[in-house]
Amino acid sequence: MTRIVTRRTPVKASMMLEQQGVTPLLARLYAARGITGAEQLDTQLSALLPPSLLRGSEEAACLLADAIAARQALLIVADYDCDGATACAVGMRALKSFGATVDYLVPNRFEYGYGLTPEIVRLAAQGKTKPDLLITVDNGIASVEGVAEAKRLGMASLITDHHLPGDTLPDAAVIVNPNQPGCTFPSKALAGVGVMFYVMLALRAELRRRGWFGGAARPEPNLGALLDLVALGTVADVVPLDRNNRILVAQGLARMREGRMQPGIQALFRAAGRAHETASTFDLGFALGPRLNAAGRLADMALGIECLTTDDPARAMNIAQELDALNRERRVIEVGMQEEALLLLDAIAQDAGNGARASVTLFDPQWHQGVIGILASRIKDRLHRPTFAFARGSDGELKGSGRAIPGLHLRDALDLVAKRHPGLLLRFGGHAAAAGVTLREEDLPLFEQSFEEVAQALLSPADLTRTLETDGALETGHMSLDSARLLQQQIWGQGFPAPMFSDEFNVDRQRILKDKHLKLSLSKNGVRFEAIQFNFAESAPARIRVAYRLAVNEYNGVASVQLVLEHLEPAS
């Protein structure tokens, strides 16, 4: 069952925004998202929170500045998703511009798993140049054993991360994480790439204070040139777009639209068939991000990092085409896994539908470890239940990837499971919406039972009902190409949702495209609109109530407005 609700729009705030020059449509939408004054929409870099507020950033800057001055070898230990790849690219580009000797290492998820493990530390120590300082990006806050191993081998560690910490912090030289105890940084939603960007800002300020820059031989770099990377990683990691993150994303998108971006970013736009001149958060989250993630899911994220760090446009394009091919392969694998999962879901769906089940746990020994996160997300969306999908790792252990629904903090739920059953979870980590877990295959039934018990305890019946929060009806005059383009240009994302409207329409015509998409011609007040609902192959009644997004449809060089339906039901 799906419930359509209309979010409240504070009339006073909407009127105030209009008086301050915001268009009436945007004023209404922004007011409904908590904006009370036009100054909160300022996305200039001068409005960013200062790095000095981020605990550990100044200590990290001193540590890095000392290492650069001493010509020490630095090694970035990255993560294998888009956030980790962009964070690594930010670090590589910035540190090299500061004159550092720096390289990177990204674990292959199938061989080493996630984070700064002791195995990764030993691999780093065996490289052609043993690092003096390990720098983690988008990981490390849980790497207690890895940091201890680094210290034993004579290497210092700088942790930059944004994931929630456990009870014990690693004994690193410095930790920079807005979610660590004692950090009062107002934006807890920074992605891993955002944390690394802040550390580089603090480092540049420290080097400037030391008189490091000067003359043609050592110019001061413009770190704003890295904001395209920051924007991509922030959107792709689906972190809440609070004001600080919206500034980072807006600045990055502005550079993309002007054609001022890394060769790899430009190549990804071309490989995805997207126009950078109209770049949007949708492009970053659903076109560029998945292509980068495909490298970490099916191959080696070093390929993605090379795409983002090369200055050779031809090389970047070649890699982007490889990433595009990997993404197509990922889609084929995903479709097969979804079909297999659906065979397992009949009984589960029945239990979920009658309220008897609050969670879903799935496993197939043939599933691909790199795609289980996407599978969990698809099943979560389909059943509106927190979902874990498991695959068998090369070490014989089960690797699980989970996705949550609103009302359940997934990492906290795993913490409860771990406390109720010590030793059950070999490793786990993540945040509210997504998490990963490793366990023994024979322990899967106990995990499924325990996770279900936790979900039953934490989720209310209302939480288990899929709710689409919309902005209500849209005036016919605003259902235009100009309005669609205006909305496309804004910064929307997690925690600052893209506009969705709801209304009733007459169905004038309908047909099924490619055996899976419903194409409709709708009318309201004598005005006709083209609409589509993807992955929905059922016929619609003569009059429907829908939740929809206003979109721009480009076909044969002609642009038109189209309603993209998120939900369809008979009109009351």
C-alpha positions, 0 to 999 in steps of 0.5 A, a space after each residue: 500500500 502507498 499513501 500520498 501525503 502533501 507536505 506542509 508549506 508555511 505561508 508566511 515563509 513562502 510570502 517572505 521569500 517572494 518579497 525577497 525576489 524568489 519566484 512564486 513556484 520556488 518560494 512555495 517549494 523552498 518554504 516547504 523544505 524549511 527555508 525561511 529567508 533568501 539568505 539561506 539560498 546563498 550558494 557562494 563559497 563565502 557562505 561555507 562553514 570554515 574548516 577551523 570548525 571541523 575537529 582535527 582539520 588544523 592538526 591534520 593540516 600541520 601533520 601534512 605540512 610537516 610531511 610535505 616539508 620533510 619530503 615524506 612519502 604519503 599514501 592515500 587509502 581509498 574506498 571503492 565507491 564513488 565517494 571514495 574515488 572522488 575523495 581520493 582524486 581530491 587528495 591526489 590533485 591537491 597534495 600534488 599541487 602542494 608539492 607532496 610525494 603522494 600515491 594511492 591504494 584502493 582495496 579490491 573489495 573481493 580480495 581485501 574488503 572495506 577499509 584500512 585493514 591490517 592486510 591493506 597496511 601490510 600491502 602498503 608497506 610492501 610497495 616500491 616506496 614504504 609510506 611514512 603517512 597513510 591517509 584514509 578517505 571515506 574510511 578508517 573510523 573503524 580501523 582500530 586493528 589497521 591503525 595499530 598494524 600501521 604503527 607497528 610497521 612504523 607508519 603514521 595514520 591520518 583518518 578522514 572519514 564521515 561514517 559513524 564511529 564505534 565504541 573504540 576509535 583507532 589510535 591514529 595521529 589525527 582523526 577528521 570526522 564530523 561525526 566523531 565524539 567532541 566534534 561540533 562541526 554544524 554539518 554532520 552530513 559531509 560526505 567523505 569527499 567533503 571531509 577531504 576537501 575541508 582538510 585540503 582547505 585547512 592544509 592550504 591555509 597552513 602552508 600559506 601561513 608558513 610562506 610555502 607559496 610564492 613565485 612561478 615555481 610554487 604558485 598557490 593552487 585554486 582548490 575551487 577547481 576540485 569542486 566538480 569532484 566534491 559535487 559528484 561524490 556528495 550527490 552519489 553518496 546520497 548524504 543529506 543536502 544540508 545548506 553546506 552540502 548544497 553550497 558544495 554541490 551548487 559550486 561544482 555544478 556551476 563549474 560543470 555547466 561552464 565546461 570547467 571540470 576535470 577531463 574525467 568528469 567531462 568524459 563521463 558526461 560524454 559516455 553517459 550521453 548527458 550534456 554538461 551545459 545543463 548538468 543537474 544533481 540527477 545527472 550526478 546521481 543517476 548517470 555519472 555516479 553509477 558508471 564510476 561505481 561500476 568499477 568498484 562493483 565489478 572490477 577495480 576502482 583504481 580504474 575510476 580513480 585514474 579517470 578522475 586524476 588523469 589530465 589527458 582528455 583522450 585517456 579519460 575518454 577511453 577509461 570513461 568508455 570502459 566504465 560505461 561498458 562495466 555499467 552495462 554489464 552491471 545492469 545485466 547482472 542486476 536484472 538476473 539477480 532481481 529475477 532470482 530474488 523475486 522467486 524468493 520474495 513470494 512468501 516474504 511479500 505476503 508476510 510484508 503485505 499483511 504486516 507480519 514481516 518488518 524486514 527482508 534478508 536474501 541470499 543466493 550463493 551465485 549472486 555477485 558480491 559487487 551488485 548486492 547493494 543495488 539489489 537490496 535497494 531495489 527490493 527495499 523500494 519494491 516492498 518498503 522494508 529494510 533489506 539485506 542482500 548477501 553474497 558469498 565472498 572469496 574467503 567463504 564468509 557472507 558479505 551483506 549490503 543493507 538499505 533502510 527505510 525512513 524510521 530505521 537507522 541501519 547502523 544502529 540496528 546492526 549495533 543492537 544485533 551485535 550486542 544481543 548476539 556477541 560474535 555474530 557479526 564479524 564486521 559491520 559499519 555504515 550509516 542511517 540509510 545504508 550499511 554493510 555486514 560480514 558474517 559466517 554462512 551458518 549464522 545467516 538464519 540467526 542474523 535474519 531472525 535477530 534483524 527481524 526482531 530489531 526491525 519489529 521493535 524499532 518500526 511502527 506500522 506507519 513506518 511500514 506503509 510506503 509514504 510519498 510526500 508531495 508538494 500537492 497540486 501544481 497549477 496548470 500554468 506552471 506545468 510548462 517546459 520553462 518550469 521544468 527547466 527551472 526546477 532542473 537547475 536547482 539543487 535537490 537531493 537527500 534531505 532536500 527532496 526534488 519536487 514531486 506533485 500530486 493530482 488527478 487526471 483523465 487518461 486519454 490514451 495509453 500504451 506499453 513501451 518495450 513491454 515494461 513502461 506505461 506511456 500515457 496522454 493525460 488531461 486536466 482542465 482541457 490541457 493535455 500532458 504527456 506522461 510515463 511511468 517506468 517499469 510499470 506495465 499495467 493498464 491505467 483506469 480512465 481517471 487516475 490519481 498520481 504522484 509525479 515529477 515535472 521533467 524535460 523530455 529530449 527527443 530528436 532535438 526537440 524538448 518538451 515537458 513530461 510528467 514522470 509518474 512515481 505512483 498511480 492509483 484509481 482516482 477516488 
